[in-house]
Amino acid sequence: MNTVLAIASCLESSLHRITAGLKLPLAPGVIRIVQSGYALLSHPYPHAQGKGTPMPLGILGAEMAFGYEPMHITAYALDDFEFWQVPRGNLRDTDCSQQIAHALLRRAGWDHRMICLLQYPLASQRLMGLLLLLGDFYGKPDGATIQVFPKLTHRVLAQLIGHSRTAVTRLLGRLSGQGLIEVREGSIYLLNPALLRWMVQGENGTLKEVGGSVTPL
């Protein structure tokens, strides 16, 4: 969930803002911690013509560290984006180092789950896993329902799970038809996160309905 950081003393005067659509600074030498907003990490994926097509790799959100990225990684703000910039010298500050450690662990947790969900053989499992990941990290709970943030296009969702946009649109339609998600004004709502988790882990990524019938996704 996107929350406001408890700001350490070493961060108080280092808040920076990036307007939606602009590129984030990723040069080494400075650690940055997200305060608010979302950014899309991408890599120029080469194709037959030798040109680069941005390939989404993940989402940066509140309380995540960034800056020390591998060569050629880029990040663009999906909306107005705020971050704290921490010079190396501030690492000696205990409160600051604890804040950075928390942000690094949160980023590592996201990366670990992204790697894990990409191991699932079926696109349906990877898509459900991605929606749950977005809900767990950035979602807005409302009772048993979770509103997923940020709002991502079907194309970006497809690229994040390594599949086609048309397949993702079809799978979202089936999940909606099964009453597992709802799409309203561009936002995805997880109506039954517990069942989605069971389905991701279930055999062949199928939905086992009441009565024993099985509906492949």
C-alpha positions, 0 to 999 in steps of 0.5 A: 500500500502506498504510505507516507514514510516516517522521515529520518533526520537525514532525509528532511531536506532532500525531497525531490519531485518528478512530473508524470512521464519524465525520466528518473535519475538512476546514476550511481553514487546516491541512494533514493527512497520513494516517498509517493507515486509510481515509476515503471522500470524498463530495459531496452529489449533488442529485436531483430532490427537491432533497435531497443523496445522498452521492456517493463521490468517492475514498478517502483512505489512508496518505501522502495530504494532505487538508484543503483540500477544495472546499465541501460535500466531506465525508469519513468514516472507513471504519475507525479513522483516524489523521492528522498535523495540520500548521499553516501555520507548520510549512511553513518546516521543510524536512523537514516541507515535503518530507513535505507535498509527498510527500503532496500528490503522492500525493493528486494521483496518485490523483485523476489516475488516478480522472479517467482511469479515469472516461473509459473508455466501458465499466463493465467498464473503469472497474471493473477500473481502480478495482480496479487503482487500489486495489491499486496504492495500498493493496493487499497483494501476495502473490506475483503476487496483490494483496489490495485494500484497503479493503473496499468495498461493491458500492454504493460501488464502483458509485458510484465508477465511475458505474454501478449496484450490480447491474451491479457485482455481475454484473461482479465475478462474471464477473471471478471466473468468468474467474479474474481475481479472487477474493472472500473474506470481503469482500476482493477479490484480484487474481489476475492484475493484469497481464492486468487492466491489459491488459484495461483498455487493450484494445479494448472492454474485452474479455477475449481468451482463448487460442484467439482467442475473445472474451468481453465483460465 
